[in-house]
Amino acid sequence: MDKKKVIVTQLIMTFMMATSMSGIMSLIAMGPSATWLSRWPLQALTAWPIAFVVTMLLFPVASRITRLLALTVVALGVALVRG
């Protein structure tokens, strides 16, 4: 995936995650109310850039962990097949 697609995908995914997680977590903390509904948009807009920056910083780490896990699973599978 080229850099532009990665950034656009990250923008969309982090928006969806920040919006849903801020809504769910604040709903749990505050309960369903007019106050919760009025505060949620600001919480989502605050969370979105934070989520974007964090995912851009942690993406290389997550990719490395994924590669290591995949290699471990393949190695274990080969070891089990060979007995």
C-alpha positions as CSV (number, residue, x, y, z in Angstrom):
1,M,0.0,0.0,0.0
2,D,1.4,3.4,-0.9
3,K,1.9,6.2,1.7
4,K,-1.2,8.1,0.7
5,K,-3.4,5.1,1.1
6,V,-1.8,4.3,4.4
7,I,-2.4,7.8,5.8
8,V,-6.0,7.9,4.5
9,T,-6.7,4.5,5.9
10,Q,-5.2,5.5,9.3
11,L,-7.4,8.7,9.3
12,I,-10.5,6.7,8.6
13,M,-9.8,3.9,11.0
14,T,-8.7,6.2,13.8
15,F,-11.8,8.4,13.4
16,M,-14.0,5.3,13.6
17,M,-12.2,3.9,16.6
18,A,-11.9,7.3,18.5
19,T,-15.6,8.0,17.9
20,S,-16.8,4.5,18.9
21,M,-14.5,4.1,21.9
22,S,-15.0,7.6,23.3
23,G,-18.8,7.1,22.9
24,I,-18.8,3.6,24.6
25,M,-16.4,4.5,27.4
26,S,-18.1,7.8,28.2
27,L,-21.5,6.0,28.1
28,I,-20.2,3.5,30.6
29,A,-18.8,6.2,32.8
30,M,-21.7,8.7,32.6
31,G,-24.7,6.6,31.7
32,P,-27.1,7.5,28.9
33,S,-28.1,11.1,29.4
34,A,-28.3,14.5,27.6
35,T,-25.0,15.4,29.3
36,W,-23.3,12.3,27.9
37,L,-24.6,13.1,24.4
38,S,-23.5,16.7,24.5
39,R,-20.0,15.8,25.7
40,W,-19.3,12.9,23.4
41,P,-18.5,14.9,20.2
42,L,-15.8,16.9,21.9
43,Q,-14.3,13.8,23.4
44,A,-14.3,12.1,20.0
45,L,-12.7,15.1,18.4
46,T,-10.1,15.2,21.1
47,A,-9.3,11.5,20.9
48,W,-9.1,11.4,17.1
49,P,-5.7,13.2,16.6
50,I,-4.3,11.4,19.6
51,A,-5.3,8.0,18.1
52,F,-3.9,9.0,14.7
53,V,-0.5,10.0,16.1
54,V,-0.3,7.0,18.4
55,T,-1.1,4.5,15.6
56,M,1.4,6.1,13.2
57,L,4.1,5.8,15.9
58,L,3.2,2.2,16.9
59,F,2.4,0.8,13.5
60,P,6.1,-0.3,12.9
61,V,6.2,-1.9,16.3
62,A,2.9,-3.8,15.6
63,S,4.2,-4.9,12.2
64,R,7.4,-6.2,13.8
65,I,5.5,-8.2,16.4
66,T,3.2,-9.6,13.7
67,R,6.2,-10.8,11.7
68,L,7.7,-12.4,14.7
69,L,4.5,-14.1,15.7
70,A,4.0,-15.4,12.1
71,L,7.5,-16.7,12.1
72,T,7.0,-18.4,15.4
73,V,3.7,-20.0,14.3
74,V,5.4,-21.3,11.1
75,A,8.4,-22.6,13.0
76,L,6.1,-24.4,15.5
77,G,4.0,-25.9,12.7
78,V,7.1,-27.2,11.0
79,A,8.4,-28.7,14.3
80,L,5.1,-30.4,14.9
81,V,4.9,-31.8,11.4
82,R,8.5,-33.2,11.7
83,G,7.6,-34.6,15.1
